[in-house]
């Protein structure tokens, strides 16, 4: 039996925060209790008053793509990219990761499509060989207007690491890009398009949406139901979008772009997921609603680091500092709540009998940062 004692920690449980000790045995939390003095047990790890949180749970990260394709048309060796991505996530306190892989794209024949099979194989190989620090799952992001979506997702849906499927539609003029000006700013810069080329690009994407999105949506929903895979809806902007998601059995509303959509989803019992970078930056990079405002209104359930891994921890503490949210509830947005939303009941909370996925956090000048991360009681960063 292996045992580790953490002492003199500010422990954040689901209900409260207190100075105390935590004992880990064989990878699980064995005991959690308040303590007025540091333990004198031989080998106890003194956290010197730092916070001890449950390991963070990330449901939607694009960080792997940044390592797999560090520059346009540049492919990094796939397993190396996965291992580097994993190390960055673990160093950010994230112990459970749903790697978001795009199934289809707004642009035909882009890097995402060409790299898809390679990245699935690399994540699988790295996890099975013990190269990864965190526990990785796969999140399939389905671009509904993509013509070949069904052919791409069918062979992947049965993969044992797939734990989440999201319904996306990035067609210009709706959802994330209701404003065509915002769409133009984002995609013209991303793909270096002339005004004429952009106009043709918009026309083509709208035609694809009209032709393919309805059938693809029905097929993906049916596939998720057959496989028992949980569904998320991406960038809902209206109450009607949310109602469509509810009818489909969606359990997570990812990045709703308006207060109307977020409040409707929350009232319908969906978990509302907002961007941690949105919280840290005090606003959306694409001009949509503020996740911090959602939190103040009591309609934000989960945070995702999206494209900046370190933002997850920073945003949780900012919710406690600036949104009037109790620290245990703020921490739950990056741990207990995402774990529950995808059915992982063995983690996300500091509680006897659960996995000893833990992160030691210090705060300097109101900036939280990770000192140490443990997974199943073993130090990983």
C-alpha positions, 0 to 999 in steps of 0.5 A, a space after each residue: 500500500 502506497 500512502 502520501 500525506 498532504 498537510 497544511 493545505 487550503 483544501 477546496 472541496 465541493 462545499 467549502 474551503 478549509 486548512 487541513 490534511 489530505 491522505 492518498 492511498 493507492 491512487 485514491 483519496 483516503 481521508 480529508 480533514 481540517 487540521 489546525 497544525 501541520 502534520 508531523 507524520 514522516 514524509 508528509 508534504 507541507 503545502 505551506 498554505 497553498 490551495 489544493 484543488 481537484 485536478 481540472 477537467 477540460 472538455 473542449 481544447 483546441 490546444 492539440 491542433 496548435 502543436 500538430 500544425 504550428 504553422 500553416 501547412 507545417 505538420 509536426 510529428 504527431 506523437 511528439 505533438 500529442 506529448 508536448 500538448 499533454 505536458 502543457 495541459 498537465 503543467 496547467 493543472 489539467 488532469 482529464 482532457 477531451 481533445 477536440 478534433 474537427 470532423 469537417 471544416 469550414 474550409 474544404 481540404 484544410 489541415 484539419 481534415 488531412 491530419 484527422 486520422 493521424 491525430 486520432 492514431 497518435 493520441 491513442 498510441 501515446 495513451 496506450 503506451 503510457 507516454 501521457 501524463 493526463 487522462 485523454 479522451 476524444 471530443 469529435 467536433 462535427 461541422 454539419 455543413 461539411 459534405 463528407 462529414 458522415 463518411 468521416 465520423 462513422 469509423 471514428 464513433 466506435 473508438 473507445 476513447 470517444 466521449 463527446 460529440 458536438 454539433 457545430 455550424 460555422 456558416 457565415 451569417 449565423 451563430 458565432 458569426 451573425 455579423 458578416 463583418 466579424 466573419 470577414 475580419 476573422 476568416 479573411 485574415 486567417 486565409 488571406 482572401 481578397 474581397 472577391 474571394 471572400 464573397 465567393 467563400 461565403 456564398 459557397 459555405 452558405 450553399 453547403 449549409 443549405 444542402 448538407 447540414 440538415 441531413 448531417 445533423 440528423 445522422 450525427 444525432 442518431 449515431 450518438 444515440 446508438 453509441 451512447 455518446 453525450 452530445 454538445 451543441 456549439 455556438 447557439 445564438 437563439 432560443 430556437 437553436 437551444 430548443 433544437 438542441 434540447 430535442 436532440 438530447 444535447 446535455 452541454 451548450 458550448 459557448 452560447 453566443 448570446 445571453 438569450 441562448 445561455 439562459 434558455 439552455 440553463 433553464 432547460 437543464 443543459 450545462 452551459 459551457 463558456 470560454 475561460 479566455 473570454 473570462 480572463 480577457 473580459 470578453 469574447 474574441 469574436 464579439 459575442 457575449 461575455 462569459 463573466 456576465 453569464 457567471 454573474 447571472 448564475 447561468 454559467 456551469 462549466 469553463 473550457 480553456 479552449 485555446 489557452 490551457 493556463 486560462 482555466 485556472 486563472 478564470 476560475 479564480 477570477 469568477 471568485 474574485 469578480 463575479 461574487 461566486 464562492 470559491 468552491 463553486 468557482 472551482 467546480 466550473 473547472 472540475 466537478 461540473 465538467 466531470 459530471 456533465 460527461 458522466 465521470 463520477 470518479 473525479 472532479 471533487 476532493 472526496 474520500 474514495 475518488 481519484 487522487 487527481 490534485 493540483 497545488 495552486 499558489 496565488 501571487 498578486 491575484 494571479 493563480 498558478 500551478 505549482 504541482 499536479 498529481 494524477 492518481 496520486 503520482 506527480 505528473 507536473 
